[in-house]
């Protein structure tokens, strides 16, 4: 049976759903129906250009690539139009943005979708938002130094405050979710809701250990309480200390991990140790009640189960600043984090590369012209285009206009908007699982003009394993909407409703992390023993012991899992895998139905629990959005018997055959189970098993009782045969 899957409009849900031709559907919407739906969204949202008629057609990618779409060149690189053509635009998802306010009256932001939140509370320490004001990093006219005092109360809304805020937050909000109205540029997730929180200052606020725990706990929590499942943090600038090196940095290009060491390919760069910034944050916490403001970010993420997005920074260092690097020192936070890197477009040929490498003169220009690379944060870093055209506000007059803005600040909202689209697509997944889909489908092979992506060392990227420059790679919505690309450990998903994943799924990344973990385990174990043997620890030694102990514990957790990709399927909904997959950790069907080709379940056994069903196919026909209209793609299995499924049926489980002649690698029936052959609907049904067959006599056949009166199962060598008695 060759099953066809299509994306169809669902009137009840007012959204697109993935279905198959056997299921009942309402049919594909016409262009006029889709336009009416988009106009209804525009009218409800209060968009100024309510007469805008959406030219985009379901299934037609190019129809969404309007001048407004192309105004932000990054849209093409992340393949946003493919998501739009599949009916995905962020509708029903709420993005949180904490930045320097947003001018909500701006034409690109004037909509009921985007609203302010208010942070209230009291400061917990004395401090300033602008500790490097003497270097010119001051605030706006009414609050140039941003001084605050312990116990002082605050109440700050998310709308732009003239004299306190600058244009930064307005632009970031527009890139993430600005209106699609035929004017200027729209945001990535132009139908998503946005809750805007205010940092209380401008982009000159310093995100070293100077900001107040109480203030940021309040603004992040106020944003989270709206229902946001991700919060974008593009605001601020980094620590600056005058010294004999170029900057107090977190490891300039060439640094490997946290060590002071030169990369073989980049020996011309001076390198320092990033751990010093961690010590600054720990000292701030020690002096102010035990917590720093970044601890508030983790606490809110953990409490509300949301993703925090932090920019890597714009100083051209090999490692991110502490905000994005927080999970390195606090590995319990990794599941809640995205570190945002950026790529830059070369205007000469349209290609993209690591931000700052377009201008090679930047190699000797520290502190400008490029972003911080992924470095040791590569396992939670993803990269996106920047230099985006979108909404802006005149800091002195408050008048709206539009402009280009760059840096990792404007890569991050592309990531936030993409996350919103994927949260709409995978509403049944946890925020971390959606993040992992974004990670594992990132582009590591195409620089935007069909050529290879290169790292800062000049080497081509490994297509499957994160690196110290791009992390996972450049986000690719055109792939991410079709399922995970890898399982980065155990992917335990509860499927609600039916879904289909089309991507080929592997697990090279988690295996590579295992190799890295094994080496680090020895190093950390040795150093922890040395520190514990000391009679008395200095503050820095104590903080080193703390983070290395936590890192060692997290490594041991991954060791216990086995450093493999595994699928565990929960939920009553049906999940179908249409590709040949190679993940190595096994598959467990704990609940509901899992369907696929015999080659779809990786290289380890697929275990079917009581009450669950495994459905096997030979091929699928997949209907996807195409450049000028829908296209059909056939997915077929391989001729290699080594790819065949190793099926383990627990008592009470079901094996369903969608067609005759299925081939298995092995079959173990471990209790009374069901063999469902109704879809084949012929008097003789066979399937082959290349290796061992165990317990086939415990199979009870389910068949079409309108045509047949009985069934008999026999095993002849490597063939299992079901003979049905006709009425």
C-alpha atoms as one frame of an Amber mdcrd trajectory, in Angstrom:
protein
   0.000   0.000   0.000   1.488   3.317  -1.099   0.033   5.922   1.266  -0.130
   9.560   0.195   0.249  12.367   2.722  -0.908  15.922   2.106  -1.189  19.172
   4.014  -4.851  20.214   4.112  -6.905  23.080   5.493  -8.925  22.141   8.580
 -12.027  24.320   9.004 -12.546  23.400  12.635  -8.967  24.167  13.637  -8.592
  27.068  11.185  -5.159  25.718  10.430  -3.351  23.310   8.122  -2.990  19.696
   9.177  -1.023  16.805   7.753  -3.273  13.955   6.711  -3.387  10.984   4.376
  -5.737  10.195   1.553  -7.509   7.489   3.548  -8.553   9.995   6.200 -11.547
  12.277   5.771 -10.582  15.855   4.980 -12.230  19.113   4.029 -10.141  19.393
   0.884  -7.504  21.882  -0.140  -8.485  25.522   0.232  -8.729  27.671  -2.838
  -6.646  30.794  -3.214  -9.707  32.881  -2.360 -10.405  30.865   0.787  -6.832
  31.255   1.963  -6.884  34.968   1.193 -10.113  35.379   3.147  -8.552  33.658
   6.124  -5.495  35.915   6.001  -7.686  39.021   5.674  -9.701  37.872   8.684
  -6.499  37.634  10.704  -5.505  41.119   9.535  -8.863  42.626  10.455  -8.897
  40.972  13.878  -5.357  42.136  14.523  -6.138  45.742  13.764  -3.559  46.013
  10.986  -3.579  49.458   9.426  -3.468  47.983   5.935  -6.657  45.938   6.371
  -7.280  45.978   2.615  -4.121  43.980   2.009  -4.851  40.943  -0.157  -2.507
  38.035   0.482  -1.097  36.664  -2.801   0.296  33.551  -1.145  -1.225  30.257
  -2.264  -1.131  27.047  -0.270   1.444  24.675  -1.751   3.061  27.395  -3.908
   6.335  28.568  -2.365   7.147  31.383  -4.787   3.730  33.006  -4.313   4.779
  33.996  -0.778   8.066  35.583  -1.914   6.738  39.101  -2.351   8.818  42.314
  -2.340   7.884  42.639   1.339   9.239  39.131   1.980  12.462  39.816   0.076
  13.078  43.108   1.882  14.698  40.959   4.600  17.248  38.926   2.633  17.461
  36.434   5.494  13.988  35.074   4.746  15.279  33.312   1.651  18.250  31.770
   3.463  16.045  30.251   6.177  13.432  29.148   3.599  10.571  30.834   5.431
   8.376  30.791   2.312   8.225  26.994   2.399   6.685  27.178   5.858   4.178
  29.781   4.685   3.234  27.616   1.708   2.509  24.791   4.146   0.159  27.064
   6.118   2.561  27.927   8.939   3.080  31.496  10.134   3.186  31.337  13.954
  -0.563  31.649  14.465  -1.623  30.518  17.935   1.893  30.832  19.393   3.036
  33.551  21.812   6.589  34.899  21.590   8.161  36.788  24.479  10.606  39.593
  23.708  12.526  41.406  26.440  14.417  44.366  25.019  14.536  48.164  25.036
  10.763  48.394  24.682   8.952  48.438  21.339   7.116  51.284  19.620   3.791
  49.472  19.377   2.272  52.285  17.288   4.788  51.592  14.511   2.963  50.441
  11.326   4.930  47.202  11.390   3.894  46.506  15.001   0.438  48.111  15.234
  -1.732  45.067  15.835  -3.584  43.400  18.683  -1.148  40.509  18.297   1.676
  42.523  19.867   1.160  43.855  23.368   3.221  45.160  26.313   3.748  43.522
  29.690   4.586  45.383  32.880   7.386  44.482  35.277   6.802  45.503  38.900
   8.893  44.952  42.007  11.928  46.267  43.871  15.648  46.259  43.094  17.701
  43.885  45.224  21.043  45.722  45.040  22.640  49.070  44.272  23.884  49.343
  40.717  23.768  50.930  37.285  22.517  49.796  33.900  25.492  51.524  32.229
  28.706  50.739  34.165  30.831  51.753  31.172  29.240  55.164  30.693  32.716
  56.687  30.965  33.516  54.903  27.687  30.505  56.450  25.986  28.060  53.624
  26.713  25.389  55.826  28.243  21.641  55.568  28.280  19.164  57.898  26.612
  18.544  61.513  27.604  16.322  60.954  30.643  18.362  58.152  32.204  21.921
  58.416  30.965  23.547  56.445  33.781  20.730  54.110  34.791  21.490  54.183
  38.508  19.224  52.088  40.743  19.201  51.420  44.492  18.389  48.452  46.673
  14.749  48.553  47.770  13.760  51.104  45.117  10.445  50.159  43.505   9.948
  49.925  39.750   6.992  49.624  37.380   7.998  49.513  33.715   5.776  48.669
  30.731   6.868  47.141  27.446   5.961  50.031  25.143   8.776  52.333  23.984
   9.587  55.029  26.574  11.033  58.175  25.011  14.205  59.266  26.768  14.805
  55.843  28.307  14.610  53.309  25.467  16.183  53.193  22.024  15.226  51.670
  18.678  16.763  48.270  19.351  13.709  46.516  20.797  11.404  47.912  18.120
  13.589  46.475  15.382  13.985  43.102  17.080  10.220  42.799  17.563   9.636
  43.580  13.894  12.127  40.959  12.708  10.501  38.295  14.870   6.838  39.001
  14.127   6.188  42.300  12.324   3.014  42.648  10.254   2.739  41.146   6.785
   0.719  43.922   5.190   2.352  44.596   1.841   4.530  47.392   3.206   8.257
  47.474   3.982   9.287  44.108   5.557   7.415  41.574   7.678   8.605  39.399
  10.531   9.307  35.687  10.363   6.241  34.667  12.405   3.890  37.390  11.202
   0.756  35.805  12.694   2.189  35.018  16.143   1.326  36.950  19.277   4.127
  38.832  21.021   4.459  39.879  24.666   6.976  42.729  24.929   8.891  43.309
  28.158  11.165  46.285  28.783  14.744  46.196  30.081  14.237  49.733  31.374
  17.040  51.126  29.249  18.735  51.152  25.859  20.920  48.661  24.035  23.945
  50.162  25.823  22.895  48.310  28.983  25.744  46.013  29.932  25.034  42.301
  30.314  28.036  41.637  32.464  27.218  40.985  36.142  25.777  44.485  36.619
  22.054  44.093  36.048  19.628  43.513  38.895  18.294  40.055  39.748  15.032
  41.492  41.086  14.298  43.564  37.992  15.014  40.844  35.471  13.242  38.163
  37.463  10.185  40.447  37.365  10.286  41.246  33.644  11.018  37.668  32.560
   8.312  36.313  34.842   5.754  38.885  33.676   6.502  37.834  30.107   6.277
  34.129  30.940   2.920  34.553  32.683   1.341  35.605  29.377   1.844  32.050
  28.130   5.022  32.650  26.148   7.063  29.493  25.591  10.153  31.324  24.390
  11.731  34.658  25.307  14.106  36.477  22.972  16.941  38.440  24.613  18.892
  40.482  22.066  19.531  43.483  24.295  22.758  44.862  25.644  26.500  44.952
  25.231  29.395  43.157  26.878  31.972  43.700  29.609  34.847  46.047  28.704
  38.068  46.259  30.710  41.112  48.167  29.514  44.187  45.935  29.667  47.244
  45.010  27.628  45.259  42.624  25.437  42.586  43.856  23.060  39.694  43.310
  25.456  38.689  41.400  28.525  37.133  38.683  26.440  35.731  35.199  26.516
  38.321  33.659  24.256  39.194  35.221  20.927  39.212  33.296  17.673  41.267
  30.170  18.155  40.234  29.263  21.680  39.250  25.644  22.199  36.692  25.152
  24.949  37.474  27.010  28.154  41.208  26.425  27.884  43.883  28.985  27.077
  45.145  27.316  23.937  45.758  28.224  20.311  43.874  26.561  17.518  46.396
  25.033  15.110  44.880  26.869  12.145  44.611  30.261  13.901  47.846  30.760
  15.845  47.903  34.444  14.967  45.191  35.180  17.516  45.728  36.053  21.156
  43.554  33.861  23.373  42.318  34.138  26.925  40.197  32.114  29.284  36.420
  32.601  29.308  36.006  31.246  32.811  36.973  34.641  34.251  33.615  36.100
  33.248  31.900  33.245  35.081  33.879  34.172  38.195  32.684  37.786  37.883
  29.078  36.599  37.893  29.715  34.315  40.862  31.302  37.193  42.778  28.297
  39.394  42.029  26.015  36.648  43.337  28.117  36.233  46.481  27.928  39.968
  47.181  24.175  40.224  46.525  22.247  37.444  48.197  23.616  34.455  46.310
  22.142  35.045  42.846  22.964  37.094  39.758  20.500  38.289  37.149  21.254
  35.370  34.817  20.130  32.954  37.516  16.723  34.626  37.166  16.679  33.698
  33.468  17.176  30.042  34.330  14.660  30.085  37.178  11.937  31.502  34.922
  12.762  29.066  32.116  12.598  26.116  34.484   9.433  27.270  36.277   7.472
  28.002  33.097   9.115  25.371  30.862  10.194  27.848  28.213  13.196  28.540
  25.996  15.486  31.502  26.637  17.275  32.847  23.542  20.449  34.858  24.193
  22.768  36.417  21.641  26.379  35.236  21.508  27.684  38.809  21.339  29.489
  40.936  18.761  33.188  41.030  19.675  34.495  38.358  17.299  35.564  35.970
  20.040  35.575  32.206  19.776  33.161  31.706  22.688  29.910  33.477  23.587
  29.544  35.793  26.532  28.204  34.405  29.800  24.504  34.890  28.946  24.622
  32.535  25.980  27.310  30.383  27.637  25.323  29.988  30.877  24.645  26.232
  30.339  28.367  25.528  30.082  28.731  26.466  33.748  25.183  25.433  34.663
  24.439  22.351  32.530  21.025  21.911  34.133  19.980  24.931  32.029  21.016
  23.528  28.653  17.587  22.133  27.783  16.090  25.634  28.127  18.696  27.586
  26.117  19.430  28.778  22.602  22.649  30.684  21.937  22.193  32.845  18.834
  24.991  33.219  16.308  24.767  35.048  12.993  25.900  34.853   9.392  26.539
  37.799   7.110  25.611  38.201   3.456  28.371  39.088   1.025  26.890  41.799
  -1.219  29.230  40.851  -4.064  27.834  37.373  -4.693  24.967  36.848  -2.211
  26.795  34.144  -0.264  26.759  33.856   3.516  29.551  33.167   5.954  30.278
  33.515   9.634  29.506  37.111  10.563  32.580  39.318  10.222  34.492  37.051
   7.848  33.044  38.867   4.833  35.597  41.592   5.539  38.910  39.813   6.052
  40.440  42.988   7.478  38.399  42.254  10.586  40.997  39.650  11.567  43.045
  42.451  13.106  40.148  44.564  14.344  39.202  43.286  17.761  35.882  44.295
  19.214  34.129  45.041  15.936  33.093  43.571  12.639  31.926  40.157  13.724
  30.032  38.049  16.173  31.196  35.654  18.833  31.359  32.137  17.488  29.715
  29.071  19.019  32.844  27.797  20.772  32.103  25.512  23.698  28.403  26.460
  23.436  28.119  24.671  20.081  25.666  22.088  21.442  23.026  24.765  22.058
  24.038  27.348  19.408  22.224  27.852  16.131  22.956  30.521  13.544  20.784
  32.875  11.521  21.079  35.757   9.047  21.320  39.321  10.300  21.502  42.833
   8.772  17.717  42.858   8.502  15.466  45.674   7.302  12.587  46.329   9.680
  10.885  48.695  12.117  12.793  51.430  13.929  12.142  54.532  16.012  13.970
  57.836  16.291  15.425  57.792  19.808  15.117  61.574  20.169  11.656  62.188
  18.683   9.876  58.846  19.003   8.900  58.916  15.323   8.725  55.578  13.449
  10.798  54.690  10.419  12.547  51.609   9.009  16.196  50.665   8.754  18.758
  47.864   8.558  20.259  46.603  11.823  22.724  43.776  12.312  24.810  41.772
  14.755  23.640  38.750  16.679  20.869  41.023  17.986  18.995  40.631  14.718
  19.898  37.019  14.144  18.149  36.052  17.385  14.646  37.272  16.374  14.884
  35.247  13.166  15.428  32.279  15.475  12.558  33.331  17.758  10.184  33.688
  14.812  11.277  30.321  13.451  10.689  28.732  16.841   7.155  30.168  16.835
   6.462  28.644  13.432   7.738  25.279  14.634   5.734  25.521  17.861   2.659
  25.961  15.668   3.746  23.014  13.524   4.536  20.738  16.489   1.995  21.874
  19.050   2.248  18.496  20.813   5.994  18.762  21.445   7.693  20.306  24.466
   9.581  23.576  23.867  12.878  21.693  24.163  11.778  19.151  21.555  10.777
  21.931  19.163  14.168  23.534  19.765  15.872  20.236  18.959  13.964  19.998
  15.668  15.267  23.482  14.835  18.801  22.394  15.772  18.898  19.056  13.993
  17.507  20.371  10.707  19.859  23.362  10.486  21.720  23.905   7.229  25.426
  23.009   7.354  26.103  22.541   3.651  24.792  25.535   1.658  26.129  29.100
   1.842  23.073  30.538   0.099  24.314  30.249  -3.484  24.668  26.487  -3.650
  28.258  26.284  -2.446  29.684  24.768   0.730  29.616  26.523   4.102  33.113
  27.018   5.508  34.318  27.457   9.064  36.685  30.188  10.209  39.565  27.734
   9.710  38.689  27.400   6.016  37.423  23.831   6.298  34.064  22.554   5.095
  31.639  21.764   7.868  30.749  18.254   8.951  27.166  17.983   7.642  25.879
  16.322  10.819  27.923  17.487  13.825  27.893  20.979  15.435  31.132  22.951
  15.210  32.802  25.813  17.095  31.799  28.423  14.500  28.153  27.882  13.518
  27.024  25.502  16.248  24.277  23.384  14.687  24.274  25.526  11.534  21.937
  28.016   9.861  18.241  27.582  10.627  16.240  26.033   7.780  12.460  26.182
   8.099  12.137  24.476   4.726  13.481  21.321   6.347  12.426  21.786   9.969
   8.696  21.703   9.191   9.078  18.125   7.933  10.301  16.542  11.163  13.494
  16.095  13.199  16.796  15.591  11.413  18.463  13.774  14.308  17.608  12.434
  17.727  19.976  14.141  20.170  19.514  11.515  22.862  16.110  10.065  23.773
  13.240  11.804  21.969  10.212  10.875  24.094   7.261  12.489  22.355   3.534
  12.402  23.159   1.726  12.714  19.826  -1.704  14.334  19.966  -3.578  14.013
  16.711  -1.824  12.497  13.712   1.496  13.624  12.281   4.003  12.660   9.615
   7.769  13.197   9.688   9.438  13.169   6.277  13.085  13.848   7.151  15.713
  11.147   7.392  16.668  10.863  11.073  20.148   9.955  12.329  22.146  10.504
  15.537  25.705  11.446  14.566  25.668  14.523  16.798  24.975  12.749  20.085
  27.564  10.111  19.184  30.116  12.870  18.553  29.215  14.435  21.876  29.914
  11.078  23.468  33.459  11.142  22.141  33.924  14.643  23.513  32.327  13.718
  26.841  34.651  10.771  27.365  37.699  12.997  27.016  36.245  15.669  29.293
  35.215  13.092  31.882  38.825  12.152  32.500  39.939  15.772  32.689  37.158
  16.832  35.054  37.558  13.798  37.297  41.253  14.527  37.739  40.744  18.225
  38.461  37.840  17.631  40.867  39.999  15.215  42.852  42.797  17.810  43.024
  40.438  20.506  44.296  38.822  18.240  46.867  42.253  17.344  48.216  43.011
  20.968  49.089  42.632  21.928  52.731  40.980  25.245  51.907  39.563  26.562
  48.651  39.673  30.134  47.434  36.443  31.570  46.040  37.572  30.872  42.494
  38.602  27.318  43.332  35.230  26.742  44.964  33.403  28.077  41.930  35.571
  25.954  39.644  34.761  22.864  41.711  31.065  23.731  41.535  30.764  24.005
  37.766  33.112  21.137  36.934  31.237  18.848  39.321  27.978  19.774  37.607
  29.485  19.228  34.176  30.809  15.818  35.210  27.369  14.839  36.521  25.714
  15.881  33.246  28.247  13.844  31.282  27.467  10.796  33.405  23.757  11.283
  32.695  24.452  11.168  28.960  26.734   8.173  29.486  23.874   6.336  31.204
  21.666   7.068  28.190  24.336   5.647  25.904  25.008   8.670  23.675  22.539
   7.380  21.104  19.425   8.675  19.411  16.253   6.902  20.482  12.552   7.421
  19.744   9.881   6.777  22.376   6.384   7.308  21.024   3.623   8.154  23.513
   0.186   9.625  22.867  -2.959   8.330  21.165  -2.202  10.023  17.848  -0.656
   8.235  14.879   2.939   9.097  13.955   4.280   8.132  10.531   7.954   8.095
   9.533   8.292   8.191   5.744  12.095   8.140   5.372  14.923   5.643   5.735
  16.361   6.391   9.190  19.684   5.441  10.764  19.499   6.412  14.455  21.060
   3.750  16.649  19.340   3.845  20.047  16.175   1.932  19.259  12.459   2.686
  19.068   9.742   2.153  21.639   6.074   2.359  20.691   4.608   2.926  24.135
   1.200   4.185  23.060  -0.863   4.726  19.915   0.363   3.865  16.425   3.787
   4.293  14.843   3.917   3.712  11.086   6.802   3.582   8.666   8.737   1.518
   6.202  10.666  -1.389   7.589  13.757   0.830   7.150  12.297   3.754   9.133
  13.199   2.664  12.663  16.971   2.915  12.732  19.461   0.148  13.399  18.278
  -1.107  16.805  15.106  -3.006  17.801  11.667  -1.411  17.675   9.693  -2.552
  20.726   5.892  -2.399  20.691   4.253  -2.222  24.113   0.857  -3.531  25.146
  -1.966  -1.603  23.475   0.348   0.030  20.923   0.599  -0.610  17.178   3.461
  -0.786  14.687   2.303  -0.387  11.068   4.691  -1.362   8.255   4.742  -0.043
   4.672   6.923  -0.523   1.613   6.695   3.054   0.349   4.945   6.409   0.652
   3.951   9.163  -1.716   4.536  12.546  -0.119   2.870  15.723  -1.367   4.825
  18.829  -0.394   4.817  22.494  -1.238   6.775  23.202  -4.419   8.199  26.322
  -5.988   5.173  26.847  -8.238   2.719  24.364  -6.739   2.465  21.093  -4.877
   4.826  18.297  -5.866   4.619  14.565  -5.188   7.707  12.711  -4.003   7.987
   8.952  -3.613   9.784   7.550  -0.589  10.852   3.926  -0.910  12.904   1.543
   1.158  16.291   0.046   0.380  17.312  -3.342  -0.929  19.655  -3.897   2.024
  18.328  -6.451   4.485  20.502  -4.843   7.151  18.120  -1.861   7.118  15.057
  -3.956   7.923  13.229  -3.556  11.216  14.023  -5.666  14.266  10.536  -6.017
  15.732   9.808  -6.973  19.345   6.110  -7.464  20.132   5.160  -7.349  23.795
   2.011  -9.083  25.036  -1.053  -7.123  23.917   0.704  -5.268  21.092  -0.264
  -5.080  17.414   1.759  -5.513  14.216  -0.165  -4.113  11.250   0.834  -4.805
   7.637  -0.116  -2.163   5.078   0.928  -4.337   2.146   2.093  -7.822   1.239
   5.756  -8.822   1.020   7.149  -6.795   3.918  10.678  -7.801   4.966  11.858
  -7.775   8.599  15.316  -8.380   9.986  13.988 -10.172  13.052  10.715 -10.840
  14.875  10.318 -11.666  18.549   6.769 -12.156  19.861   6.999 -12.055  23.668
   3.391 -12.819  24.549  -0.040 -13.002  22.922  -0.067 -10.302  20.227  -2.085
  -9.296  17.183  -1.190  -9.414  13.480  -3.504  -7.059  11.565  -3.733  -7.796
   7.811  -6.973  -5.955   7.000  -5.190  -3.361   4.852  -3.767  -6.087   2.570
  -7.181  -7.692   2.052  -6.147 -10.792   0.089  -6.477 -14.506   0.930  -2.732
 -15.050   1.350  -0.446 -12.575   3.099   3.282 -13.140   3.537   6.232 -11.342
   5.081   9.829 -12.449   5.397  12.195 -12.391   8.372  15.903 -12.480   7.539
  17.124 -13.593  10.962  15.386 -15.247  13.901  11.615 -15.712  14.206  10.463
 -16.241  17.787   6.950 -16.796  19.103   5.004 -16.523  15.843   2.541 -19.065
  17.248   1.388 -16.387  19.727   0.044 -14.169  16.930  -3.710 -13.767  16.546
  -4.755 -12.518  13.112  -7.214  -9.667  12.638  -8.784  -9.747   9.154 -11.810
  -8.535   7.193 -14.605 -10.647   8.645 -17.009  -9.612   5.898 -14.861 -11.549
   3.398 -13.119 -14.210   5.449 -14.149 -16.677   8.114 -10.802 -17.745   9.544
  -7.013 -17.392   9.471  -3.987 -19.634   9.912  -0.379 -18.555  10.559   2.488
 -20.772   9.406   6.258 -20.332   9.387   8.283 -21.771   6.512  11.978 -20.974
   6.859  12.260 -17.195   6.737   8.658 -16.665   5.597   5.613 -16.046   7.743
   2.429 -16.848   5.857  -1.161 -15.986   6.729  -3.841 -17.972   4.915  -7.365
 -16.604   5.127 -10.464 -18.759   4.564 -12.981 -17.130   2.251 -16.646 -17.183
   3.163
